[in-house]
Amino acid sequence: MALKTQSKKQRKIQAKAAKKSAKQLGKRASKKVAAREDAVRNLIENQDLHDDLRNLADAAKTAYARVSTNPGALLQDKKVHSEVRAGTSALLDAKGQLNGKKAKKKKGGFGGIFLLLVGSGIAVVTVPALRTKALDLVFGPEEELDYSVGSAAGSTSANGNGATAGTTSTPVSGS
């Protein structure tokens, strides 16, 4: 059997496709090179990036010094934890600056405050002990009244004249 050869038209189509893909590859490569050049320029010129990398190195150094003498400190020592946290923060800042992204500012804590208020409101409504404490805090402690039936024989009245509850005092008119 004889092999079919490609026609002139098919060769032109393949050549166009090859040129187009080579052009696209060249554009992608030039974009990558430009991005790397920007990253290197940023690494050289950006003082904030230098500070972040220096902070990262310092935090790693102090954490390593603490852990190298006592390996158990990695799990127990809070200073090691804070150094690792500081190093991680510096690393993330440096990564963001290398990528050319601005550091995200933390938004206000309105969501946390709102959640706290709603949660405390629900707790006050559902838990009677918290409800009474909240009412005592707002309106003052409640006076406890003793409602007893009858009174004792020697008790004084509210006006303090010594009359018992069962007797009434009437003024005597002089004759």
LUMBA-916556 format. One record per residue (C-alpha): residue number from 1; residue in one letter; x, y, z. Coordinates in Angstrom, 2 decimals. Each point is the difference from the previous one (the first is absolute). Example, Ala and Ser with C-alpha at 12.3 -4.5 7.8 and 13.67 -1.06 7.14 Angstrom:
residues 2
<1,a,<12.30,-4.50,7.80>>
<2,s,<1.37,3.44,-0.66>>
end
This chain:
residues 175
<1,m,<0.00,0.00,0.00>>
<2,a,<1.17,3.39,-0.79>>
<3,l,<0.16,2.63,2.70>>
<4,k,<-1.96,3.11,-0.65>>
<5,t,<1.98,3.16,0.02>>
<6,q,<-1.35,3.21,1.41>>
<7,s,<-1.38,2.52,-2.33>>
<8,k,<1.37,3.48,-0.27>>
<9,k,<-3.06,1.45,1.75>>
<10,q,<0.36,-2.33,3.00>>
<11,r,<3.67,0.94,0.39>>
<12,k,<-0.90,3.70,0.03>>
<13,i,<-2.65,-0.58,2.70>>
<14,q,<2.49,-1.92,2.16>>
<15,a,<2.65,2.68,-0.46>>
<16,k,<-2.48,2.72,1.07>>
<17,a,<-0.98,-1.99,3.09>>
<18,a,<3.66,-0.55,0.91>>
<19,k,<0.74,3.73,-0.38>>
<20,k,<-3.02,0.91,2.12>>
<21,s,<0.94,-2.39,2.82>>
<22,a,<3.62,1.17,-0.10>>
<23,k,<-1.19,3.60,0.25>>
<24,q,<-2.21,-0.85,3.01>>
<25,l,<2.85,-1.85,1.70>>
<26,g,<2.28,2.97,-0.59>>
<27,k,<-2.54,2.41,1.54>>
<28,r,<-0.42,-2.22,3.06>>
<29,a,<3.76,-0.33,0.43>>
<30,s,<0.52,3.76,-0.28>>
<31,k,<-2.73,0.61,2.60>>
<32,k,<1.66,-2.44,2.40>>
<33,v,<3.40,1.62,-0.50>>
<34,a,<-1.49,3.47,0.56>>
<35,a,<-1.73,-1.17,3.18>>
<36,r,<3.24,-1.50,1.30>>
<37,e,<1.90,3.18,-0.82>>
<38,d,<-2.61,2.02,1.93>>
<39,a,<0.31,-2.38,2.96>>
<40,v,<3.81,0.30,0.01>>
<41,r,<-0.21,3.80,-0.31>>
<42,n,<-2.52,0.04,2.85>>
<43,l,<2.27,-2.21,2.09>>
<44,i,<2.91,2.38,-0.52>>
<45,e,<-1.80,3.32,0.45>>
<46,n,<-2.86,-0.60,2.47>>
<47,q,<1.01,0.90,3.56>>
<48,d,<-3.21,-1.40,1.51>>
<49,l,<0.80,-3.33,-1.57>>
<50,h,<3.51,0.16,1.49>>
<51,d,<-1.51,0.69,3.43>>
<52,d,<-2.42,-2.90,-0.33>>
<53,l,<2.77,-2.39,-1.00>>
<54,r,<2.19,1.25,2.86>>
<55,n,<-2.88,-0.52,2.47>>
<56,l,<-0.52,-3.49,-1.39>>
<57,a,<3.67,-0.86,0.45>>
<58,d,<0.10,1.40,3.55>>
<59,a,<-3.14,-1.86,1.05>>
<60,a,<1.28,-3.25,-1.49>>
<61,k,<3.37,0.45,1.70>>
<62,t,<-1.44,0.60,3.47>>
<63,a,<-2.53,-2.82,-0.35>>
<64,y,<2.74,-2.40,-1.14>>
<65,a,<2.23,1.04,2.92>>
<66,r,<-2.78,-0.79,2.49>>
<67,v,<-0.93,-3.31,-1.61>>
<68,s,<3.58,-1.22,-0.55>>
<69,t,<0.75,0.02,3.74>>
<70,n,<-3.35,-1.50,0.98>>
<71,p,<-1.96,-1.85,-2.72>>
<72,g,<-3.04,-0.22,2.29>>
<73,a,<-0.25,3.79,-0.16>>
<74,l,<-1.51,-0.29,-3.46>>
<75,l,<-3.22,-1.27,1.53>>
<76,q,<0.05,1.78,3.37>>
<77,d,<1.86,3.32,-0.20>>
<78,k,<-2.29,2.93,-0.78>>
<79,k,<2.94,2.18,-1.04>>
<80,v,<0.86,-2.51,-2.72>>
<81,h,<-3.60,0.08,-1.16>>
<82,s,<0.01,3.81,-0.17>>
<83,e,<3.31,-0.01,-1.92>>
<84,v,<-1.33,-2.52,-2.50>>
<85,r,<-3.17,2.08,-0.36>>
<86,a,<2.08,3.15,-0.60>>
<87,g,<2.12,-1.82,-2.56>>
<88,t,<-3.06,-1.29,-1.80>>
<89,s,<-1.48,3.49,-0.10>>
<90,a,<3.23,1.44,-1.41>>
<91,l,<0.17,-2.78,-2.59>>
<92,l,<-3.56,0.65,-1.18>>
<93,d,<0.69,3.75,-0.21>>
<94,a,<3.16,-0.63,-2.03>>
<95,k,<-1.85,-2.39,-2.31>>
<96,g,<-2.70,2.58,-0.62>>
<97,q,<2.56,2.69,-0.77>>
<98,l,<1.89,-2.27,-2.40>>
<99,n,<-3.23,-0.71,-1.84>>
<100,g,<-0.62,3.73,-0.17>>
<101,k,<-3.14,-0.15,2.08>>
<102,k,<-0.76,2.54,2.66>>
<103,a,<-0.31,-1.33,3.52>>
<104,k,<-3.61,-0.46,0.95>>
<105,k,<-1.10,2.22,2.80>>
<106,k,<-1.96,-1.68,2.70>>
<107,k,<-3.54,1.18,-0.02>>
<108,g,<-1.68,1.30,3.10>>
<109,g,<-1.24,-2.42,2.59>>
<110,f,<-3.65,0.92,-0.53>>
<111,g,<-0.92,-3.58,-0.82>>
<112,g,<1.60,-1.27,3.19>>
<113,i,<-1.64,2.66,2.13>>
<114,f,<-3.36,-0.69,-1.62>>
<115,l,<0.37,-3.72,0.64>>
<116,l,<0.95,0.68,3.62>>
<117,l,<-3.04,2.24,0.56>>
<118,v,<-2.43,-2.43,-1.61>>
<119,g,<1.48,-2.96,1.91>>
<120,s,<-0.15,1.81,3.34>>
<121,g,<-3.58,1.11,-0.70>>
<122,i,<-1.04,-3.58,-0.71>>
<123,a,<1.78,-1.19,3.13>>
<124,v,<-1.76,2.60,2.18>>
<125,v,<-3.38,-0.95,-1.44>>
<126,t,<0.44,-3.77,0.37>>
<127,v,<1.89,-0.33,3.31>>
<128,p,<-2.00,1.18,3.05>>
<129,a,<3.07,0.49,2.21>>
<130,l,<1.57,2.33,-2.56>>
<131,r,<-3.30,1.82,-0.42>>
<132,t,<-0.26,0.75,3.73>>
<133,k,<3.64,1.12,0.12>>
<134,a,<-0.55,2.31,-2.96>>
<135,l,<-3.15,1.47,1.56>>
<136,d,<1.82,0.51,3.31>>
<137,l,<2.83,1.71,-1.85>>
<138,v,<-2.32,2.33,-1.91>>
<139,f,<-2.69,0.76,2.59>>
<140,g,<1.84,-0.77,3.23>>
<141,p,<-0.56,-2.92,2.33>>
<142,e,<-3.60,-0.88,0.65>>
<143,e,<-1.28,0.65,3.53>>
<144,e,<-1.33,-3.11,1.61>>
<145,l,<-3.30,0.60,1.74>>
<146,d,<-1.23,-2.27,2.77>>
<147,y,<-3.71,-0.53,-0.32>>
<148,s,<-1.11,-1.60,3.26>>
<149,v,<-3.53,-0.42,1.21>>
<150,g,<-0.66,1.59,3.39>>
<151,s,<2.54,1.77,2.16>>
<152,a,<1.75,-0.59,3.27>>
<153,a,<-1.31,1.52,3.25>>
<154,g,<2.81,2.45,0.82>>
<155,s,<0.79,1.33,-3.41>>
<156,t,<0.03,3.68,-0.74>>
<157,s,<-2.06,1.55,-2.71>>
<158,a,<1.33,1.77,-3.01>>
<159,n,<-0.39,3.41,1.64>>
<160,g,<2.16,-1.06,2.94>>
<161,n,<-2.39,0.94,2.85>>
<162,g,<0.01,-3.45,1.54>>
<163,a,<-3.62,-0.82,-0.74>>
<164,t,<-0.70,-3.57,-0.91>>
<165,a,<-1.52,-0.96,-3.28>>
<166,g,<-3.30,-1.04,1.60>>
<167,t,<-0.63,3.26,1.93>>
<168,t,<-0.60,3.47,-1.21>>
<169,s,<0.93,3.11,1.82>>
<170,t,<-2.60,2.72,0.18>>
<171,p,<0.53,3.37,1.52>>
<172,v,<-1.80,0.55,3.26>>
<173,s,<-2.00,3.14,0.22>>
<174,g,<0.18,1.80,3.28>>
<175,s,<-3.23,0.53,1.99>>
end
